[in-house]
């Protein structure tokens, strides 16, 4: 794994911001850990985020979390990062039979207002229109049930946010979500319809969101991209994003 370019404190802040930007349907706070359940839709919203050390023993905490996941009918899953507490948690999970999966890069860049920039062509609005939700669901291949959970997650957003899209003939063909909190702009759900890719739509949409973030007080931006998604990594690197740190998941093998 590549070494992080930011320290534990900075990683912890971004992890906390990303929790607010992608809320779960149900959250259980347990001795410094944030445990979230969302009917199995996305690892982020169905995992333990261990940001605080707490006072209880590790074995006791792991057993309690595993019991909660079993009750929910989900595999116990932990989101691991340089901010994870305690520091030896990853090794303890591996010894317990947890598999490592879905390594993801967190990339960041400064946000600088450009007073000479021409207005973007993205449609920016909040709340999300049904057309935006439908387009994102189709781009991600969501089932009807998953699309409903996705809608409910986004409706629970508390920080300032905007739903962005590039349209053709009134139909969204590129979509993204921008969330601003504590001078950070988080970018989520960035996608382009399969038959409209390689036309610069995603690039232009991200630039429009960076401009929106600058107008709303953001000084830095972050996003998350799966480690093996080379095209997306290249796109974001071309926009000036660099790797800050990586996170991954530990999932308990075997039956729930």
N, C-alpha and C positions, 0 to 999 in steps of 0.2 A: 504494500500500500504506500502511495506517495505520502511524504510527510506534510503536515499542515503548515500553511504559511501564516496562520493566525493562532493566537494562544487560546487557552481554555476559556477565558472570560469572553473573548469575542465570539468564539464558537457557541458558547452558552447563550449569548444574546441573540444570535441569528436563529438558533434552535427555538428559542422562546417566541421570537417574532413569527417563525414559520408555523408554530402551533396556533397562534392567533389568526394567521392568514388561511389556515386550512383546519377549521374546527371539527371536532368529532360530534356525533350525535349524543354520546354519553361520555362523561369524564368522571373518573374517580381519582381523587388526590390521596396518595398513600405514602406517608413518611418521606416526603421529598420527591417521590416519583409521580409522574402524570400518566395515568392509565386510561386509554380511550377505546371506545367501541362504536362501530358504525355499521353493523350488520355485515361485516366482512368486506366492505368496499374500500379499497386502497389500504396498503400497509400503514401509511402515515396515520390514518384515522382508526387503526385497529392494532395498536401496539403500546408498549410501555416506553415512555420517554424518561430515562433516569437522570434528571438534571440535579437532584439534591441528594446528599448522602443520607440524611435522616439519622435516627437513633437506634432503630431495630437491627437485629442481626441479619446478614445477607440470606442465610438459609430460610429464615422465617419469612422474609419479604418475597423471596422467589416462590415459596410454597403458596403464599396467599395470592400472588398474581396468577400462578398457574391454575389455582382453583377458580378464580374469577373467569379466566378464559374458558375453562372447561364448562362452566355454567352458561357461558354465552355461545357454546358450540364452536369455538374458534381455536386455532392452534396458538399457544402462548408465543408471543413475538415481542422482541425488544428492538428499539431503534438505537443503534450504537453510534457514537461520535466521540471526538476528542473531549466533549463536555460531559461524557457519561460519568456518573458517580455510583459506586466507588470505582476508582481507576482499574481495579482488577476484575470488574464485572464481566468483561468480554471473555477472559480466560475461564472464569467460573461457569459461564454459560456453555462454553465449548466443552468443558469437562462434564457438564450435565447432559450432553447430547444435542445441543442446539446447533443447527446448521447455519452457516454464514451465507447470505445471499443478497442480491440487489445492491451492489456497491454503487453509490451515487456521489457525483461531484457537486459541491456547493461552490458556485463561481460568483465573484463580485467585481464591481467596477465603480469608479466615482460617477456621480450624476452632476453635470454642469449645465446650468441654464445657458441657452444660446439666444440672445435677444434678436439675432438676425435670422433665425431659422424660420423657414416658411411654414405655415400651418400644415399639419399632417392631414392625411386623407382618412384616418381611422374614425370610425364612429365610436364615441365614448359616452357611456351612460351607466346609470345605476338606478334601480335594480336591473338585473339581467332580463332581457326580453325573452319570450318563449323561443324566438328564432335563434338567439345566441345559444341558449341551452340545448336546443335541438341540434344545432350544427356541431357543438362540442361533443355531444353524445354520439353523433354519427362518426365524427373523426376518430373517437376513441373506441368505437365499437361497443358501446354500453348497451346492456339489456334494459328492458323497461324498468325493472326493479332497481338496477344500478343508476339509471338516469334520475329516478325519483330521489334516491339517496344523495346523489350529486347536487340536485336542486336544493334539498334540505340543508346540506352542509353549507352551501353558498349563502343561503338565506340567514344563516346564523352568524355571518361575518360581523364583527364589531368595529375594527379599524376602518378608516377611510379607504374606499376601494372604487374601482371602475372596471366595467366590462368593455373590452375593446374589440372591434371587428373591422376587417376590410370586406367590402361587399361588391358583388357583381350582380347587376339586375335585381338589386334589392335583397340578395341572398348572401349571408355571411360565408365567405370562403376562407377566411383566416380569423382566428379568435385568440384572445388572451385575457388574463385577469391581472390587474395591478392593484397592490395593496400597500398603502403608506402608513408607517408607524415609526415613531422615534427617529425621524430623518433617514429611514431606510425605505426603499421601494422594493417590494417582493414581486416577482413575475411568476405566474402560474398558468397552467392550462394553455400554454402556447402551442398552437396547432394550425396546420394548413390542410385544406381538403386535398385528397390524394391527386386529383386531376388538375390541381392548380399549383402544384409544387414547382420549385426551380424557377420561379418568376419574381423572386424578391419580396413576396408578400409578407412572409414571416419577419424578414429583416426590417421592412418598413414599419410593420406593426410594433415591433420592439422599440424602434426609434421613437415612434409616436408616444409609447408609454413612458419612455425615459423622459421625454419632454413634459408629459403630464406630471410625472413624479417631481421634476424640478420645479414646476409651477406650484406644487403642493408641499414644498418644504423638504423633499428628499435630497440628501447629499451623497448617498451611496445606494447601489442596487445589488440585489442578490437573486439568484435563481438556482434551481436544482436540475441536474441532467444525469440520466443513467450513464454509468461509466462506459458501457459498450456502444453508446449511441454516438458514433464518430461524426456523422453529418451535423448533428445538433451542437456537439462540442466545437466543431470548426466554425459554425455559424456564430456562436456566442464569442469565440475567441476573436473573430473578425470584428466584433462590436466592442472589443476592448475588455471583455470579461476574462479574469484569470482565476485559477483554482485557489480557493481559500482553505478548504479542508474536505474530507470525505466522510460520509456516513454509510452505514450498512445495517442490515437486519440480522438478528439471530432468531431463528424459528425452531421450536421444539419439534423434532422428528417423531413420527409415529402417530397413532390415532389420537384424536382429541379426548 
